[in-house]
Amino acid sequence: MSMRDGGVLPEPEATVSDEPRAAPPPPTAPTIGDQPRRLKPVLALVAGLFIALFVWLALTAPLSKSLQPIAAPSITLLSAEGEPIARRGAIVAAPVDVTKLPNHVPGAFLAIEDRRFYTHIGVDPWGIARAAWRNTRSGGVREGGSTITQQLAKLSFLSADRTAARKVREALIAFWLEIWLSKEEILSRYLSSVYFGDNVYGLRAAAHHYFTKKPEDLTVPQAAMLAGLVKAPSRLAPTSNLTGARRRAKLVVAAMVEAGMVSEKEAARLKPAKLRVARVRDIPTGTYFADWVLPEARSFAEATYGEREVTTTLENTLQRQAVRAVRNAGLGRAQVALIAMRRDGRIVAMVGGKDYAKSPFNRATQARRQPGSTFKLFVYLAALRAGMTPDTMISDTPLTVGDWSPKNHNGRYRGLITLREAFATSSNVAAVRLSERVGRDAVIRAARDLGVTSPLTAQPSLALGTSGMTLLELTSAYAAVAANSYPIKPRGLPEVRQGWFQRFWGNRRSFDDGTGEMMLDLLAAAANDGTGRAAALRAGTFGKTGTTQDNRDAIFVGFSGDIVTAVWVGNDDNSPLHGVAGGGIPARIWRDFMAAAVKSEPARPRQPIVAPPIVPDEEPFDSGLVLEDEPVAGGDEFTVELSRPIEGPDDEVDAVIVPDIAPPPPVEELPDSGE
């Protein structure tokens, strides 16, 4: 169609060119909108790490811990009569609630410790920067940048070391606390836990200790003084540095003015706080008994705020009598230990040494010393279990076991005698013969049954008490015989009532087949007619002496009435006692204490003359008679020289008493013949 026809010329048709097309442009770099796709794995990893971190904090630093006392609360131990006998631990009172305190009380702490407390999130970058700048200018560490939240984190969960790792954990825990607690809760927990000097923790305890007030009643000067102590509580405690505490309190008041908490006019009218220190009962912080019972008392009391009182088994009257008996013994440089318990295991008196202030080492519960012939209790128990009786005959003559030959005291031997006589005179050779006859394992089993847990060596000398054990173990073993029930567990706290199932299936056993009565027979002979005569009371007395080699340990263990008591005398360096034996000083201490404890007088001296039976074809033995009596001129055993040989048990002959040994000094009387 032409233009003349008024038509429009058509578009020319597209043609395919033979020339090659240009290459497409290269792809452009990803836009900003594409970045999140690549960051998602990184963000997910970071988020996962934070979640794992907070889960770890929840498990390792539970929030509930920040409400517990920082130091162990004060525990006051009471005697069985209810009288205070010892106090241990920090002074910690009930927690405070800042919402119930006057504004100036928490305000004083905020002004000097953390002015931006209500605006930061646990860590204050501005505070850290300010502290760093001021420390740099002063050329040393003069100011810290930790917030109150960080201080609570450190108090509750962390150690006091100044490592970078600890600071990082402190910051993380501070964030954690800020997320889960309100500001008021954080401040309350901080004020309830911070240290104020004088072994006092928490605002309530500090207010009472320094001003005899409740924290709700503190004045501005008093609150300022307490807030000022937080920086250096030990150095600024007003009881020892009142000038320094008041100077620091002025700085706190100035900070309160600067923060707008107190006006300048009000501050100008304030007078320095005056102390009114609360009276504290004069109770020792430590005694031998308190040291022993305290670990159990702490678990018994559980962790809590405030002072806890725990009643113990110690009886004040008996404790005083024990101390008196020890002081009157004339020990010289030797040490001493005494334990008294009821037959059920309740410790009623304990002396662990002559002077706790000079040596708190408890020789009654911590020292393992050789028990000497007091160990023969287990040898004779094993013999009775094997079918013997106190009237069974045993040879008291020299013997050799392997290459070892035990000897009696002073080399004296009595020939064929009863077990009763052998136990009373503490014959060494008889005890070894019995041990070898019944077997050393049987002797060890008897000791284990009666509660001995110390290592025991199954060697021939076992029967003579050469394996060390504590005086507490030994006392408990004798208590088992006294109670006719074993084992007896010593305790210093009231017994927890057991359920019927525990009582039914308990492991307490009784002696059977008359073994208990026969053991009492032996112990009565030793305490009244044998080596323990110096301990005898008019009341029934049962006991045994013990003296180790070279008189390094001297012991008497026995019971009368409901009380079982053991006394040990020795030197800490294990040096000899120069003649002191179990029948001497220990027996006299035992007698003096027990006479008052059971209200009995000492027994009158008994003077039996014991003639050994005539037994033909026996091994040769000393034909002299032995007078078992109170010493004449200080001796213990005496030979009776006869005018002619004895022709029968009823034969009467003239006799002259001749001491076996030279008269020793008074402290050496009544040596134990068998140790």
C-alpha positions in Angstrom: 0.0 0.0 0.0 1.3 3.4 -0.9 1.3 6.5 1.1 -1.2 8.0 -1.3 -3.8 5.6 -0.2 -3.5 7.1 3.3 -2.2 3.8 4.7 0.6 3.3 7.1 3.7 1.6 5.9 4.2 -1.8 7.6 7.2 -2.5 9.8 9.9 -4.3 8.0 10.1 -8.0 8.8 12.9 -9.1 11.0 15.7 -10.8 9.3 18.2 -13.3 10.6 21.7 -11.9 10.4 24.6 -14.0 9.5 26.9 -12.1 12.0 27.4 -13.8 15.5 25.6 -12.3 18.5 27.6 -10.5 21.3 28.3 -12.6 24.5 26.0 -11.9 27.5 27.3 -9.6 30.2 29.0 -11.3 33.2 26.9 -11.8 36.3 26.9 -8.9 38.8 28.1 -9.2 42.4 25.5 -10.3 45.0 23.4 -7.5 46.4 23.1 -6.6 50.0 19.8 -8.5 50.1 21.7 -11.7 49.4 24.1 -11.4 52.4 21.8 -12.9 55.1 21.7 -16.2 53.2 25.4 -16.7 53.8 25.4 -15.3 57.4 22.6 -17.6 58.5 24.9 -20.6 59.4 27.2 -18.2 61.3 24.4 -16.7 63.2 23.0 -20.1 64.0 26.3 -21.2 65.3 26.7 -18.1 67.5 23.1 -18.5 68.8 23.8 -22.2 69.5 26.9 -21.3 71.4 25.0 -18.7 73.5 22.2 -21.2 74.2 24.8 -23.8 75.2 26.6 -21.2 77.4 23.4 -20.3 79.3 22.5 -23.9 79.7 25.9 -24.5 81.1 25.5 -21.6 83.5 22.1 -22.9 84.6 23.7 -26.3 85.4 26.9 -25.1 87.0 25.8 -21.9 88.7 22.1 -22.3 89.6 20.4 -19.1 90.6 19.3 -20.6 93.9 23.0 -20.5 95.0 23.0 -16.7 95.0 20.5 -16.7 97.8 22.5 -19.1 100.0 25.0 -17.7 102.5 28.5 -17.1 101.1 30.2 -18.4 104.3 29.2 -21.2 106.5 26.6 -19.8 109.0 27.4 -19.7 112.6 26.8 -23.0 114.5 26.6 -23.0 118.2 27.1 -26.3 119.8 25.1 -27.0 122.9 25.8 -29.5 125.7 23.3 -32.2 126.5 22.0 -29.8 129.2 21.5 -27.0 126.6 24.4 -24.9 127.5 26.6 -23.4 124.8 30.0 -25.1 124.6 31.5 -23.9 121.3 30.7 -21.6 118.3 32.0 -21.9 114.8 31.5 -20.2 111.5 30.6 -16.7 110.2 27.9 -14.5 111.7 25.2 -14.6 109.1 21.6 -13.3 109.7 18.4 -13.4 107.7 18.4 -11.9 104.2 17.1 -8.3 103.6 14.5 -7.0 101.2 15.5 -3.6 99.7 11.9 -2.7 99.1 11.4 -2.7 102.8 14.5 -0.6 103.6 14.6 3.2 103.8 15.9 4.7 100.5 19.1 6.0 102.1 20.2 2.5 103.1 20.5 0.9 99.6 21.2 4.3 98.3 24.5 4.5 100.2 25.7 1.3 98.5 24.6 2.4 95.1 26.2 5.8 95.4 29.7 4.4 96.3 29.6 1.1 94.5 27.4 1.3 91.4 25.6 4.6 90.6 24.3 3.4 87.2 22.9 0.1 88.7 19.3 0.7 87.5 20.4 1.5 83.9 23.1 -1.0 83.0 22.6 -4.6 82.0 25.0 -6.2 84.4 28.2 -4.8 83.0 28.9 -1.0 82.9 31.2 -0.1 80.1 31.3 3.5 81.2 32.2 2.5 84.7 35.0 0.2 83.4 36.4 3.0 81.2 36.3 5.5 84.1 38.1 3.1 86.4 40.7 2.3 83.8 41.3 6.1 83.2 41.6 6.9 86.9 43.9 3.9 87.5 46.1 4.9 84.6 46.4 8.5 86.0 47.2 7.3 89.5 49.7 4.7 88.3 48.1 1.8 90.0 44.8 -0.1 90.6 42.8 2.4 92.7 39.3 1.8 91.5 37.4 -1.2 90.2 34.8 -1.2 87.4 32.7 -4.2 88.6 29.0 -3.6 89.0 26.9 -4.8 91.9 25.6 -7.6 89.7 29.1 -8.6 88.9 30.0 -8.6 92.5 27.1 -10.8 93.3 28.2 -13.2 90.6 31.7 -13.3 92.1 30.4 -13.8 95.6 27.9 -16.5 94.7 29.6 -18.6 92.1 33.3 -17.7 91.5 36.6 -17.8 93.3 38.6 -14.6 94.2 41.4 -15.2 91.6 42.0 -12.3 89.2 42.3 -14.2 85.9 40.9 -13.1 82.6 38.8 -16.3 82.4 37.2 -15.5 85.8 36.3 -12.0 84.7 34.7 -13.4 81.5 32.6 -15.8 83.5 31.8 -13.0 85.9 30.4 -10.9 83.1 28.4 -13.8 81.6 26.9 -14.7 85.0 26.0 -11.0 85.5 24.1 -11.0 82.2 22.4 -14.2 83.3 21.3 -12.7 86.7 20.1 -9.6 85.0 17.9 -11.6 82.6 16.3 -13.8 85.3 16.1 -11.4 88.4 14.8 -8.0 88.9 17.1 -5.2 90.0 15.6 -5.3 93.5 16.2 -9.0 93.8 19.8 -8.6 92.7 20.4 -5.8 95.2 18.7 -7.7 98.0 20.9 -10.7 97.4 24.0 -8.7 97.2 23.3 -6.9 100.5 22.5 -10.2 102.1 25.8 -11.8 101.2 28.6 -9.1 101.1 31.3 -9.2 103.8 31.5 -6.4 106.4 34.5 -7.5 108.5 34.7 -9.1 111.9 33.5 -12.4 110.4 30.1 -10.8 109.7 28.3 -11.4 106.4 25.2 -9.7 105.2 23.6 -6.3 106.0 21.3 -7.6 108.7 24.1 -9.2 110.7 26.3 -6.2 110.2 23.7 -3.7 111.4 23.2 -5.8 114.5 26.9 -6.4 115.1 28.1 -2.8 114.8 25.0 -0.8 115.9 22.7 -3.3 117.6 20.0 -2.3 115.1 17.8 -3.7 112.4 18.8 -2.7 108.9 15.3 -1.0 108.6 16.3 1.4 111.4 19.7 2.5 110.2 20.5 6.2 110.0 22.3 7.8 107.0 25.7 8.0 108.8 25.3 4.3 109.9 24.3 3.2 106.4 27.2 5.2 104.9 29.7 3.6 107.3 28.5 0.1 106.4 28.5 0.9 102.7 32.1 2.1 103.1 33.3 -1.1 104.6 32.6 -3.1 101.5 35.8 -1.9 99.8 38.2 -3.2 102.5 36.1 -4.8 105.3 39.0 -6.3 107.2 41.1 -3.1 107.2 38.2 -0.7 107.8 36.2 -2.6 110.4 35.2 0.1 112.9 35.8 -2.1 115.9 39.5 -2.0 115.1 39.8 1.1 112.8 37.0 3.6 113.7 38.9 6.6 112.3 39.4 4.9 108.9 35.7 3.7 108.9 34.5 7.3 109.5 36.8 8.8 106.9 35.4 6.3 104.4 31.9 7.1 105.5 32.4 10.7 104.6 33.3 9.8 101.1 30.1 7.7 100.9 28.0 10.7 102.1 29.7 12.9 99.5 28.8 10.4 96.8 25.2 10.4 98.0 25.1 14.2 97.7 26.6 14.0 94.2 24.0 11.4 93.2 21.1 13.6 94.6 20.2 11.1 97.4 21.0 13.6 100.2 21.1 17.3 100.0 24.2 19.3 100.9 22.4 20.9 103.9 21.3 17.5 105.2 24.9 16.2 104.8 26.3 19.1 106.6 24.1 18.4 109.6 25.1 14.7 109.8 27.3 13.5 112.7 29.7 10.6 112.5 28.1 7.2 113.4 28.7 5.9 116.9 29.3 2.2 117.5 27.2 0.2 119.7 28.7 -3.3 119.3 26.3 -6.1 120.2 27.4 -8.2 123.1 28.6 -11.6 122.1 28.5 -14.6 124.4 31.9 -15.7 125.6 31.9 -19.1 123.9 35.1 -20.8 122.7 35.4 -21.2 119.0 37.1 -24.5 119.3 37.5 -27.5 121.7 38.7 -31.0 121.1 35.1 -32.3 121.2 33.8 -29.4 119.0 36.5 -30.1 116.4 35.4 -33.7 116.3 31.7 -33.2 116.1 31.5 -30.1 114.0 31.6 -31.8 110.5 28.6 -33.9 111.4 26.9 -30.9 113.1 27.2 -28.8 109.9 25.5 -31.5 107.8 23.0 -31.9 110.6 22.2 -28.2 110.6 22.1 -27.8 106.8 23.1 -24.6 105.0 20.9 -21.7 106.0 21.0 -18.1 107.0 21.4 -17.1 110.7 22.9 -18.9 113.7 22.0 -22.5 114.2 22.1 -24.3 117.5 22.9 -28.0 117.6 22.6 -30.0 120.7 25.4 -32.5 121.3 25.8 -35.5 123.7 28.6 -33.8 125.8 27.6 -33.5 129.4 29.0 -30.3 131.0 29.4 -31.7 134.5 31.3 -34.8 133.3 33.5 -32.7 131.0 34.5 -30.4 133.9 35.3 -33.5 136.0 37.4 -34.9 133.2 39.4 -31.7 132.8 39.9 -31.5 136.6 41.1 -35.1 136.8 43.6 -34.5 134.0 44.9 -31.3 135.5 45.5 -32.9 138.9 47.4 -35.8 137.5 50.9 -34.3 137.6 51.7 -35.2 134.0 54.9 -33.2 133.7 55.7 -32.8 130.0 53.6 -35.9 129.0 50.4 -35.5 127.0 47.1 -37.0 127.8 43.8 -38.1 126.3 40.5 -39.1 127.8 37.2 -40.3 126.3 34.1 -41.1 128.3 31.0 -42.5 126.7 27.7 -44.0 127.7 27.2 -47.7 126.8 25.2 -46.7 123.8 28.1 -44.7 122.3 27.2 -41.2 123.4 30.4 -39.3 124.1 29.9 -37.4 127.3 33.4 -36.1 127.9 36.5 -35.7 125.8 40.0 -34.4 126.5 42.4 -34.5 123.5 45.4 -33.0 125.2 46.6 -30.8 128.1 46.0 -27.5 126.4 43.9 -26.9 123.2 45.3 -23.4 122.7 48.8 -24.8 122.5 47.9 -27.9 120.5 44.5 -28.5 118.9 45.6 -32.0 117.8 43.1 -34.4 119.2 45.0 -37.4 120.7 41.7 -39.1 121.6 40.4 -39.3 118.0 43.3 -38.6 115.6 46.4 -40.3 117.1 47.0 -44.0 116.3 49.1 -45.4 119.1 49.8 -49.0 120.2 47.1 -50.1 122.7 49.5 -52.5 124.5 47.8 -55.1 126.7 44.4 -53.4 126.4 44.3 -55.3 123.1 44.3 -58.6 125.0 40.5 -58.0 125.3 40.2 -59.3 121.7 42.6 -62.2 122.3 40.6 -63.5 125.2 37.3 -62.9 123.5 38.5 -65.1 120.6 39.6 -67.7 123.2 36.2 -67.7 124.9 34.5 -68.0 121.5 36.7 -71.0 120.9 35.2 -72.7 124.0 37.5 -71.7 126.8 36.4 -70.2 130.1 38.1 -68.0 132.7 39.0 -71.2 134.6 40.8 -72.8 131.6 44.4 -73.4 132.4 47.2 -71.8 130.4 50.9 -72.1 130.7 52.7 -68.9 131.8 56.1 -70.0 130.8 58.7 -68.8 128.2 57.9 -69.7 124.6 59.3 -68.9 121.2 57.2 -68.4 118.0 59.5 -68.6 115.0 62.5 -66.5 115.9 60.6 -64.3 118.4 60.4 -64.9 122.1 57.9 -62.7 124.0 58.7 -61.9 127.6 56.7 -61.0 130.7 57.3 -57.9 132.7 60.5 -58.2 134.8 61.0 -61.7 133.4 58.5 -63.3 135.9 56.5 -66.4 135.0 53.9 -68.2 137.1 53.6 -71.6 135.6 50.2 -73.1 134.9 47.5 -70.5 135.7 43.9 -69.8 134.8 42.9 -67.5 132.0 41.5 -65.2 134.8 44.9 -65.0 136.5 46.7 -64.6 133.1 44.4 -61.7 132.2 44.5 -60.1 135.6 48.3 -60.1 135.7 48.6 -59.3 132.0 50.8 -62.2 131.1 52.4 -61.7 127.7 53.3 -65.3 127.0 49.8 -66.5 127.9 48.3 -64.0 125.5 50.6 -65.1 122.7 49.9 -68.7 123.4 46.1 -68.1 123.2 46.5 -66.1 120.0 48.5 -68.9 118.4 46.1 -71.5 119.6 42.9 -69.9 118.3 44.5 -68.3 115.3 45.5 -64.7 114.7 42.6 -64.3 112.2 40.2 -65.1 115.0 41.7 -62.4 117.1 41.4 -59.9 114.3 37.8 -60.9 113.6 37.0 -60.3 117.3 38.5 -56.8 117.1 36.6 -56.1 113.9 33.3 -57.3 115.5 33.8 -54.8 118.3 34.3 -51.9 115.9 38.1 -51.6 115.3 38.7 -50.4 111.8 42.5 -49.5 112.0 44.9 -51.8 110.1 45.8 -54.9 112.1 48.9 -56.9 111.2 48.6 -60.7 111.7 52.0 -61.2 113.1 52.9 -63.1 116.4 53.1 -59.8 118.4 49.5 -59.0 117.4 48.4 -60.3 120.8 50.5 -57.7 122.6 48.8 -54.7 120.9 51.5 -53.7 118.5 49.1 -52.5 115.8 48.1 -48.8 116.2 44.6 -47.7 116.7 42.7 -44.6 118.1 41.6 -44.3 121.7 38.1 -43.8 120.4 38.1 -47.2 118.7 39.4 -48.8 121.9 36.8 -47.1 124.1 34.0 -48.2 121.7 35.2 -51.8 121.8 35.1 -51.9 125.7 31.7 -50.2 125.5 30.5 -53.2 123.5 31.4 -55.6 126.3 29.8 -53.2 128.8 26.6 -53.1 126.8 26.6 -56.8 125.8 26.0 -55.5 122.2 28.3 -54.9 119.3 29.5 -52.9 117.5 29.0 -49.6 119.4 29.3 -46.6 117.2 30.6 -43.5 119.0 28.6 -40.3 118.4 28.5 -36.7 119.5 24.9 -35.9 118.3 21.6 -37.3 119.3 20.8 -40.5 117.5 18.4 -40.3 114.6 15.4 -42.4 115.2 15.5 -45.4 113.0 12.5 -46.9 111.3 11.2 -50.4 112.2 12.8 -51.9 109.1 16.2 -50.5 110.0 15.8 -51.7 113.6 14.7 -55.2 112.5 17.6 -55.6 110.0 20.2 -53.7 112.1 23.7 -55.2 112.4 23.9 -55.0 116.2 24.5 -58.3 117.8 24.8 -59.6 121.4 27.4 -61.9 123.0 26.0 -65.4 123.4 26.8 -68.6 125.2 27.8 -66.6 128.3 30.7 -65.0 126.5 29.7 -61.5 127.8 29.5 -62.7 131.4 32.9 -64.4 131.1 34.4 -61.2 129.6 33.1 -59.3 132.6 34.7 -61.9 134.9 38.1 -61.3 133.3 37.8 -57.5 133.3 36.7 -57.5 137.0 39.7 -59.6 137.9 42.1 -57.2 136.1 40.6 -54.0 137.6 40.2 -55.3 141.2 42.9 -57.9 141.8 45.3 -57.4 138.9 47.3 -54.7 137.3 44.5 -52.2 137.4 43.9 -52.2 141.1 44.7 -48.4 141.4 41.5 -47.8 139.4 39.1 -49.9 141.6 36.0 -48.3 142.9 33.5 -49.5 145.5 31.0 -49.7 142.7 31.5 -52.5 140.2 34.8 -51.9 138.3 35.8 -53.5 135.1 38.9 -52.6 133.1 42.3 -53.4 131.7 45.7 -51.7 131.7 48.1 -51.3 128.8 51.7 -50.3 128.6 53.7 -50.5 125.4 57.4 -51.3 124.8 59.7 -49.0 126.7 56.7 -47.4 128.4 56.0 -45.2 125.4 52.2 -45.5 125.9 50.3 -46.0 129.2 46.6 -46.8 129.0 43.7 -47.7 131.2 40.3 -48.6 129.7 37.3 -49.6 131.8 33.7 -49.1 132.9 31.5 -48.7 135.9 27.8 -48.0 136.0 26.7 -46.7 132.6 30.0 -45.0 131.7 33.0 -46.4 129.7 36.2 -44.4 130.0 39.6 -44.7 128.4 42.7 -42.7 129.5 46.0 -42.5 127.5 49.3 -40.9 128.7 52.3 -40.6 126.4 54.7 -38.2 124.6 53.9 -36.8 121.2 57.4 -37.7 120.0 56.8 -41.3 121.1 59.7 -41.1 123.6 59.6 -43.3 126.8 57.7 -42.2 129.8 60.4 -43.4 132.2 58.4 -46.0 134.2 54.9 -44.7 133.8 52.6 -47.7 133.2 48.9 -48.2 132.6 48.3 -49.2 136.2 49.9 -45.9 137.4 48.9 -42.4 136.2 46.2 -43.5 133.7 44.5 -45.7 136.3 44.5 -42.9 138.8 43.1 -40.4 136.3 40.4 -42.9 135.5 39.6 -43.5 139.2 39.4 -39.8 140.0 37.1 -39.0 137.1 34.9 -42.1 137.4 34.5 -41.7 141.2 32.9 -38.4 140.6 31.0 -39.5 137.5 29.3 -42.6 139.1 29.4 -41.1 142.6 31.5 -43.9 144.1 34.4 -44.0 146.5 37.7 -45.7 145.6 37.7 -49.3 146.7 39.7 -50.4 149.8 43.0 -52.0 148.9 42.7 -55.8 148.4 45.5 -58.0 149.6 45.1 -61.5 148.1 48.1 -63.9 148.2 47.7 -66.1 145.1 49.5 -69.5 145.2 49.9 -71.2 141.8 48.5 -74.7 141.8 50.8 -77.6 142.1 50.9 -79.4 138.8 53.3 -82.3 138.3 55.2 -82.8 135.1 54.8 -79.2 134.1 57.5 -77.0 132.8 59.6 -75.4 135.6 58.3 -72.2 136.9 59.0 -69.8 139.8 57.8 -71.5 143.0 57.5 -68.3 144.9 54.1 -66.8 145.7 53.1 -63.4 144.3 51.4 -60.8 146.4 49.0 -58.9 144.2 48.4 -55.9 146.4 48.7 -52.1 146.6 52.5 -51.4 146.4 54.6 -51.3 149.5 57.2 -48.5 149.1 56.1 -47.9 145.6 56.5 -51.4 144.0 53.9 -53.5 142.2 54.8 -57.2 142.5 56.5 -58.9 145.4 58.0 -62.3 145.9 57.0 -64.1 149.0 60.1 -66.0 150.3 59.0 -69.2 152.1 60.7 -70.9 155.0 60.1 -74.3 153.4 58.4 -75.6 150.2 54.5 -75.7 150.1 53.2 -79.2 150.6 49.6 -78.5 149.7 47.1 -75.7 148.9 46.1 -75.5 152.6 49.6 -75.6 154.0 50.6 -72.6 156.1 54.3 -71.5 156.1 56.2 -68.5 157.3 56.9 -66.0 154.6 58.9 -62.8 154.1 57.7 -60.2 151.4 60.5 -59.1 149.2 59.9 -56.5 146.4 60.7 -57.6 142.9 62.0 -54.2 141.8 63.4 -51.2 143.5 60.8 -48.7 144.7 59.9 -46.4 141.8 58.8 -42.8 142.1 55.0 -42.2 142.8 54.1 -41.8 139.1 55.7 -45.2 138.4 53.6 -47.2 140.8 51.6 -50.2 139.7 53.5 -51.1 136.5 51.5 -53.3 134.2 53.2 -56.7 134.5 52.3 -57.9 131.0 53.0 -55.0 128.7 
